[in-house]
Amino acid sequence: VNTTQIQVLVDTQNLPKLDSEHVYQMWADVDGEMIDMGVLKINEELVTMTYINNAESLNVTIEPAGGNDHPTVANLISNVYLDSTP
């Protein structure tokens, strides 16, 4: 997370390959609401994702191909809490 350049970069090199029916999708938790940041493109080394202001954490789930409107929490594979200290 780069708050100066307002971007989120994700290294997808070590993510396990999924079958064609599933994708990795990233979410930002803002005040308890999970906001869709987009589907991760795993065929690229570094993926730029949508920056979400005031995110408390970033989360990655496995979702059906094409992505989902709401995260499948049972398929949460990663989450990172962000430091909100200025």
N, C-alpha and C positions, 0 to 999 in steps of 0.2 A: 504494500500500500504506500503510495507516494502522495502525500497530501500537498506537497509543493506543486507538483505537476498534475495533480488531480487525476490520478490513474491507478488502476489495480492491475498488476502483472502476475500471471500464474504460470509456473513451470509445470508443464503437463507430461514431461518425458517419462516420469516414473509411475504414472497412473497405469494400472492394469488395463489391458484391452477389454472392451465390453462387446457383447454380441450386438448384432445389427438392430435389435429391438430396444436397446437402452443407451442412454447418454449420461454424462456428468453435467449437473446443473449447479450453478452457484447462486447463493442467496445472502442478502445482508439483513441482519436483525436490527431493526430500528424501533426502539420502544416496544419490543415484544412482537412486532409485525415482521414477517419474513418477506422481503422484497426481492423479486427476481432480478438477478444480475446478468442472466443469459446462460446459454449452453456452452460448455467448454469444448473447444475444437482441439481434440487430442492429436491431430496430425501436424500441429505446429509446436515448436519448442517453447516459445513464450507467447501467451495469449493475453491480449489487453481486454479487460472486462469493464463494464460500466461502473463508474465511481458513484457511490451512494453516500451522501452527506449524513453525518451523525450515526453511522453504523456502529453498533456495539460489538458485533462479531460478524465473521464471514464464514459461510457454511457450504459444504459441497455434498450433494445427494446424488444417488443414482435414480434416474427417472425414465419413463417411457420415451422412445425415440421422438424427437420433436420438442421435448421439454414438457413441463407441467405448469399449471396455474398456481399450485400450492405444493410446498415441499413434502415429499414422502419421508417423514422423520425416521421411520424404521430403517430407511436406506441412507441415513446420514453416515458419511465416511470420513469427514473431516470438518473441524471447526476451529477457528482461531479467534480468540478474544482480542479486541483492539484496545490499546491504551488510550483513554480519553483525556489524559493529563496533558495540558498545553505545554 
